[in-house]
Amino acid sequence: MRGKFGLIISDSRPVIVDFHALWCGPCKVQSPILAEVAAEFGDKVRVIKINVDQNNVLSAQYQILSVPTLIVFKNGKPVWRQSGVVTKAILKNVVTQYLV
C-alpha cells in the first residue's frame, strides 16, 4: 500500500484519508459522513480508507494515535488533520478550501 499511497495522495485534488479500524465505534459513525461528502463533491475530491490494523507502518509514519483520524492531502502534502468524528459541515468546509 505504501507505494500506491504516495501516488494517491500526490493528486492535485484534495484527498481525504480516513485512518480507521473495524472495531472502532466512532469510525462507523464517520464512514457514512465521508460517503456523503464524497458523493456531493464527486470527482473533485478523493476519499480513501486506511485500516490501521492492516497498515501499521503507514499509520506509524503519520503518527496515528487514535481512530478515526482524517488527514486531507493536497499535492502529496498534509494540509489538514483531525482525530475523532468530524461533522459533514466541517469536512465540506475544509475540502472547499483546497479545491482549485
N, C-alpha and C positions, 0 to 999 in steps of 0.2 A: 504493500500500500504506500510506502514512503515515496517511491519514485513517482507514482501516479498522483499522490497528494500534492507534491511540488508543482506538477503540471496543472492540476486542477486549480490550485489557489493563485496561480500566476495569471489567471484570467483578468481581462480589463473590466469585467462586470464584477459587482460585489458577490463574494462567495461567503455564504453563511455556513459555518461548520458547527455542527451540534455534537459536542463530545458528551456521550450518554452511556448508560448501562441498562441492560434489560431488566435488572432487579430494582431499578430506581423509580419510585413513585412520581416525583416531580418531573422526571424525564417523560413519563407517559402523559403528563399534562402539557408539557412543552411541544410534543410531537404534532398534535393537530393544529396548534398555533402556527408552527413552521409550515405545515402543509397549506394553510390558508394564505399565508404571506407569499409562498411560492406560487400559488395559483393566481393571486392578484397581480404579481409582478411579471409572471410568465417568463419569457426568455431574457428578461433584463437582469435577472438575479439567478444565482445557482445555490441550491441548498444540498449539503451532504451531511451524512450522519457517520460519526466515528464511534464505534463501540470501544470504550476504554479498556475493557477486559481482554479484547482481542487485539488491541493496538497499543500495548503499554509503552513501546519505545516512542511512538508519536505523542502519546499522552504525556510522557515524561519530558519530551522536547518542549512542549508548550506549557509545562508545569500545571497540568490539570489536577487540582487537588479536590475538587468537588464536582458533582454532576447534578443537573446539566450545566455545562459551560458552553456558551456560544461565543464564537470569535468570527468577526467579519473581516475577510481579507479582500484587498484590492491590489491588483498587480503584484501579488506574492507577499504583500506586507500586511500584518495585522493592523487594522485601523480602529477596531472597537472590540471590547471584551466584557462579558458579564456572566457571572455564575448565578444559578438559581433560575426560576421560571421568569421569562421575560414576556410582558404582555404584547399582544398584537400591535397595539398603537405605538409602543416604544420601538418595536422591531421595524415597523414600517417607516417610522421617522428616521431611524438610523440608516436603513437601506436607501431611503430617498436622498440623504446627504451625499451618498457615494455614487449615485447614478450620474453618468456623463451623457 
